[in-house]
Amino acid sequence: MNCHSTQSELEPKASGYRILLMGNPNVGKSVIFSKLTGVEVESANYTGTTVSFTKGDWQFRGKQGDLIDVPGTYSLDASSEAEKVAIDMVKQEAADAIIVVLDATNLERNLFFASQIQHLSTEMLKKPIPVIFALNMIDVAKRQGITINVDSLQKYLDAPVIPTVAVRNIGLSELMEATIQSIEEKRSFQKKEWAKSEDDRWIWVGKVIREVQLVEHRHPTWLEKLGDATMRPFPGIPIAFLVMSIALGIVVGGGKGLRGAILLPLVHQVIVPFLDRIVQLFVTEGILYNVLMGEYGMLVKGIEWPFALILPYVLLFYVVLSFMEDSGYLPRLGVLVDGVFRKLGIQGGNIVPMIMGYGCAIPAILGTRAATTQKERLMVASMVAFAVPCAAQTGAFIALLGDHSVFLLIAVYLVSFAAIFASGMMLNRFIPGKSDPMLLEIPNLLLPDRQTLVKKIKLRVKHFIVEAEVPMVLGVGFAALLAETGALVQVGVVLSPLVEGWLGLPPEATLGLILGIVRRELAVLPLLELGLSSVQLFTGAVVALFYMPCLAVLGVLVKEFGAKIGLLVAVGTTISAFILGGLFFQVANIVTAIIS
């Protein structure tokens, strides 16, 4: 079972044992969760991945229960919404045990949190909760010349400590054995009084590190040198341009190849003819047939648009994004852009939800919960909803502009970047509050684990197919119904001054404005077959870029920030789309007239 909840209240546990999985961000919690439960959750090397808790069932040698992947937190002194959720889960006393994951390469920082958990679980609760520690990434620590005396650490922590390498399944069976044994035997080492003040805790941490950790000087590996280099302006900025150029080449070039060589022929030559034969067994003409198999048929465009035109770009974007996440590169990019983002009133760490927005705005908006101030949350969520095109929109833009002119495609994204910065400066001026200094976990730069990477990509693509296909098919069906009943013509007449007069688009483009309410990329796709000029193509792309966020995104905005904010974003984006798109068309007309 895998469920997501934005509530900090835990449901009553089912039969078996309930275990909380806790730790600092980027220590491998989500990987351990995925391995122990078999649930394909997202695991990534950046802060704010698991801002809502995830629950999964586990079974181990005849025992069973549920495992809660708690949001990563640096301490029990909550500084963000995600950390407050983590603390609440412990204080509810609904768990039978707590597994705390420690990063063997950053043990000193992790021990502060470990001491707080022990103090809370053994002294502050009415019913003490057994704590078990997983000393993860022990292999990376050894490569860095770090040796940890596990037996001594176990005595200091007064709890079992199990060395693990989660991505390779090493130590996970021993971890579950120790956890079940601690629960069933109420196992506890000699009781001790834990430090209560912050200063005392750091004194204790220093003592433990001196006793249990030995660091042997070794020359940095080439991967460690590369990781350090990516955070310096030089060569970090050239490396960032190189990475982004390679990513763009993979998504655009690879997507066009998949689309043209495999998916479009498959849809046009195999799937659609097969479905047409099936439909003709029941109906061969009339409104129903046209709605299903006509120009905008649900079984024609409802398959071609999401699977043949959009899916290849979405798939490759998620391959690139998942690789950058799991390699640990994204936080380094946050360090590079911190100075620029500071001018907008937000910290560089917000590059993570911003880039996630290029996949889908929903997880990006939810990811803002890791922000430490409400101002930053609202600013980043609004900027993503306003000017960051999702992966499906990117696929639609490439399909619309890529074959016509790559320069038009680049120009759309330059407009997007300019709008992000302009909107950020305006929001910073009008939204009250402050921005905290950047506190971003910089994990080790690693080659991603292939199994975990494949699981993440499969999960994300599956979510896209489920979340995008149904609304798109229904939207296409609605469009076909409008066309068949003549309602589309009537709507086109009403909107003619806006669509034809101001935006310079043909009346058929009205369909995109209607469908764009359901899914943003649907504002683009109807333009593909209208034979538009370069100016019209770019105008349509600009309108679609800034158009109203899709219904699912608006729902998340309302849920996270209230109906007023959701309405303001919807109205603001729609008005901006028409103003900016129209201004471009009118200016282009004037320039063309002057030149001619």
Secondary structure as GFF3:
##gff-version 3
##sequence-region A 1 596
A	DSSP	beta_strand	3	5	.	.	.	ID=ss1
A	DSSP	beta_strand	17	23	.	.	.	ID=ss2
A	DSSP	alpha_helix	29	37	.	.	.	ID=ss3
A	DSSP	beta_strand	53	60	.	.	.	ID=ss4
A	DSSP	beta_strand	63	69	.	.	.	ID=ss5
A	DSSP	alpha_helix	81	91	.	.	.	ID=ss6
A	DSSP	beta_strand	97	103	.	.	.	ID=ss7
A	DSSP	three_ten_helix	104	106	.	.	.	ID=ss8
A	DSSP	alpha_helix	107	119	.	.	.	ID=ss9
A	DSSP	pi_helix	120	124	.	.	.	ID=ss10
A	DSSP	beta_strand	131	136	.	.	.	ID=ss11
A	DSSP	alpha_helix	138	143	.	.	.	ID=ss12
A	DSSP	beta_strand	146	148	.	.	.	ID=ss13
A	DSSP	alpha_helix	150	157	.	.	.	ID=ss14
A	DSSP	beta_strand	161	163	.	.	.	ID=ss15
A	DSSP	three_ten_helix	166	168	.	.	.	ID=ss16
A	DSSP	alpha_helix	172	184	.	.	.	ID=ss17
A	DSSP	alpha_helix	198	212	.	.	.	ID=ss18
A	DSSP	beta_strand	213	215	.	.	.	ID=ss19
A	DSSP	alpha_helix	222	229	.	.	.	ID=ss20
A	DSSP	alpha_helix	233	258	.	.	.	ID=ss21
A	DSSP	pi_helix	259	263	.	.	.	ID=ss22
A	DSSP	alpha_helix	264	266	.	.	.	ID=ss23
A	DSSP	pi_helix	267	271	.	.	.	ID=ss24
A	DSSP	alpha_helix	272	280	.	.	.	ID=ss25
A	DSSP	alpha_helix	287	293	.	.	.	ID=ss26
A	DSSP	alpha_helix	301	303	.	.	.	ID=ss27
A	DSSP	pi_helix	304	310	.	.	.	ID=ss28
A	DSSP	alpha_helix	311	327	.	.	.	ID=ss29
A	DSSP	alpha_helix	329	344	.	.	.	ID=ss30
A	DSSP	three_ten_helix	348	350	.	.	.	ID=ss31
A	DSSP	alpha_helix	351	357	.	.	.	ID=ss32
A	DSSP	alpha_helix	361	367	.	.	.	ID=ss33
A	DSSP	three_ten_helix	368	370	.	.	.	ID=ss34
A	DSSP	alpha_helix	374	387	.	.	.	ID=ss35
A	DSSP	alpha_helix	391	397	.	.	.	ID=ss36
A	DSSP	pi_helix	398	402	.	.	.	ID=ss37
A	DSSP	alpha_helix	406	430	.	.	.	ID=ss38
A	DSSP	alpha_helix	450	485	.	.	.	ID=ss39
A	DSSP	alpha_helix	487	494	.	.	.	ID=ss40
A	DSSP	alpha_helix	496	496	.	.	.	ID=ss41
A	DSSP	pi_helix	497	502	.	.	.	ID=ss42
A	DSSP	three_ten_helix	507	509	.	.	.	ID=ss43
A	DSSP	alpha_helix	510	515	.	.	.	ID=ss44
A	DSSP	three_ten_helix	520	523	.	.	.	ID=ss45
A	DSSP	three_ten_helix	525	529	.	.	.	ID=ss46
A	DSSP	alpha_helix	534	546	.	.	.	ID=ss47
A	DSSP	alpha_helix	551	561	.	.	.	ID=ss48
A	DSSP	alpha_helix	563	595	.	.	.	ID=ss49
###
